[in-house]
Amino acid sequence: MENMIFFNREEMFQKAMNILDNYDDYTKYHCLRVGMYTAIFMIFLKENNLVPSMLENYSLRDIKDIIYAGFVHDIGKISVTDSIINNEDKLTKDEWEQIKDHTLVGAMFFRDDIFKMIYDGILMHHERMDGTGYPLGLKDEDIPIVARIVAIADSFDAMTDKRSYVKREAMSLDEYMVEIQKSMGSQFDSLLTELFLRMCKDSKYDKVLYIKNDENNFLKIVESIHKWICSDEDTEIGFVRKNNEYKIVEKNNDLN
């Protein structure tokens, strides 16, 4: 694994995407969607003056790395066999344990200190506020903010998209908003979930969340976000709608 460590965010991002390209289309597109949802959430908070106090002291680089973590949170799934990823039957206990190991495997790719926030997001995005998550069994404020945010974005995609090993259909946005409230405070951070739900109800952002249904527009948005999170430019980004497409635009103000 030692030869997988780089010291450049762009190199690491491309390496992660290349690995996922050769592994499984579903996992790659899931990661791309979760990264996009994380970016949309960060933009929503800033544009609506809703940045919570827990994020007020975060630098622009920190915000970018939270979004970066969303894009690569499931890179460790490469350790899970295809038969499990594509299994449409109920998983055995051993198969679930193999899936749970993906957080440990994925974090190892980003174990260098300069990727600390990305590492934390990958390692701990399945921790729960009540302490029953994995791999460390952390609870409440012991769970890094990056992991709490990625967990919400991950759950949104998991609930609104069909997964082979989950015996249910994809939820509508309304169904998701009802279901997620059942896990506020137990699985997910209550304040962050409340803010994510406010975004889902927003007349602009509820449409942005379904860019995934327009693959061409979706991939353009992802590429723009990717370039931004890997750059050292001191600019924030936002969404605009033009010619029936959403686009990322850069602004000349600080994010925080």
N, C-alpha and C positions, 0 to 999 in steps of 0.2 A: 504493500500500500504506500510505501514511502515515496515512490516515484509519481504518485498522484498529487503531491503537494506542490502548488504553485504560489507565487506571491503577487498575483495580479488578478483582480476580480473578473476582468474580461476573459482571461485564459481559463479561470475556474468555471465560469458560466458556460463557455463553449464546450469545455470538457464534460461538464455535467449533461448538457444537451446531447452531445455526441453519444455518451453512454446510454442515455434514455432512448435515443434513436435506434440503437442496436438492441434494445431490451424489449420495450413494450409501448405501443402507440398510446394505449389508454393511460398508462402512468405518466407519459410525457405530457399529454394534453391536460391531464388532471393538474400536473405541476404548473403548467402555463396558466391555466385558469385560476388556480389559487394565488399565483403571483399577481395576476391581473386584479383579482378581487381585493387583495391586500393593498395594492396601489390605489384602487378606486376608493377604498375606505380611508386611506391616509389623505387623499385629495378632498374627500367629502368633509372630513373633520376640519381641515384647514379652511376650505372655502366657506364653511358655515360657522366659523369661530367656535367650534365644539371640541378643540383639542383638550383632552382631560389633563388634570394636573400631573398625572403620572408620566405624561409625555412632554411636559413643558420644557424640561431641561435637556431634551434630546437634540443632538446636533443634526444637521442635514445628512451627514454621513450615517448617523444612527438610523434615521428614517429610511434612507436608501437600503440599508442592510436588513431592516425589518422586511421590506418588500422583496429583497433578494432571497431572504430565507423562505418566503412563500414560494418562489419559483423552484427551489431545490429541496424543499422539505422532505420529499419522498425519494430522493436519490438512492437511499438505502434499500429500496424495493428490489434493486438488482440482485440482492441476496435471496429473494423469494423465488421459488421455482415457478415456471410458467403454468404448471398444472394447478397451482394454488391460485394464482392471479386470475386464471380463466375458468376456475371451478364454479359451476352454477349450483352445486349442492352445498349443504351445510358443512362448514369446516370442522375438522377434528380439533381436539385440544392442542395436539402437536403442531398442526398447521397454523393455528392462531398464534402459537408461540413463535413460529418462524416469521410470521408477519410482524409481530411485535418487535422482533430484533432489528427491523429496518431502521429504527431511530438511532440505535447504536452504530450500525454500519454506516449510515449516511453521515452522521456527525464526524466520523473519522476523516472524511474527505476534507473537512474544514477545521481541522484541529489546531492549525496555526493560530497564534494569539491575535493576529490582525483580523481574523474572521470570527472573533469571539461571539458576537451577536448572532451571526449566521449559524454558528455551531450550536448555540443555545436554542435557536428556533427549530433546528432539525431534531436535536436530541430530545427536546421536552414538549413538542407540540401535541403529544398525547397524554400529558399530565392533566389532572383534573383538580378543580378547586377544592373538592372534598377529600383529596389525598388518595383516591383509589385508582389513579391513572398509572401510566408506565413511561419510562423504565425505572424512575427513581422514587415514585410515590410521594412527590412533593405536593404541597397544598397552599392555597391562598397566595399571599405575596411572595412566598418562596419560589413560585413559578415565575421565571423571567417574563417581562411584558411582551417581548417579541414572541414567545411561545404561546402566550394567551391570545395574541392577535392572530397568529397563523392558525391556531386551533379553530377559531371562529370562521375564518375564510375557508379552511379545509372542510369544516362541517357543512358550510353552505354548499360547496360543490358536491360533497358526498350525498347530501340529501336531495339536491335538485338535479342530479345526474344518475343514470343507472349504473350500478356496479354489479359485476357478475357474481361476486360472492355474498351479496346482500339480497335477501329474498323480499324485495319490494320494488315498486315502480318509482321513477323519479317524481319528486314532489313539485307542485306548483309553488310560486312565490308565496301565495297566501297560506298554503299548507305548511311551508317551511317556517313562516313567522309564528304560526301557532305552535309547532313542534319544538322549536328552539327555546321558547319561553319555559318549557317544562324542565330544561336543563340549566337555566340561569342560576348561578350561585353554587350548583353542585358540580356540573361539568365545566361550565364556562364562566368567565368573569362577568358579573352582573352588569357593571357600568359599560364595559366594552360591548357586550351583547345588546344592551339597550340602545347604544349609539349605532351599532350595525343595523338594528331594526329600524331606526329612524332613517337611515340611508335607504333601506329597502322600500320605505313608504314615500320617499322623495320622488316627485314627478319627473325629475331629470335622471336621477341615479337608478331608479328601478328599471329604466330602459337600458342604461349602460351595462347593467348586470347580464343582459341577454345578448351582448355583442357576440358571445360564443356561437350563436346560431347563424352568424354571417362569418364564415371561416376567413374570407379574404380580409374583412375589416378587423376581425379578431387578431389575426396574425400581424397585421400592420400595427395595431395597438400594442401588442406584446413586444414587437421589435423596438418600438419607440421607448417603451418603459425599460426594456433591457439596456438600451444604449444609455439611458439616463442614470440608472442605478450603478452602472459600471464606470461612469464618468466622474471626474473631480470638479465638474462645473458647479458653481454656487447658484443654482437656479431651482425654482420649484416648477411643478408641472400642473396642468389642468386639462379638462376635456372641453372640446367644442364640437358642435354638430354642423357639418357643412356638406352640401350635396348628398344628403341622405347617408352620410358616414360620420362616425365619431372619430375625432383625431386628438392626439396629444399635442399640447402646445406648451412651450416653456415660458416662464415668467421670470422677471428680474428681481424677485423678492425672496427673502429667506423663508424657509418653511416654518420656522418656529419663532 
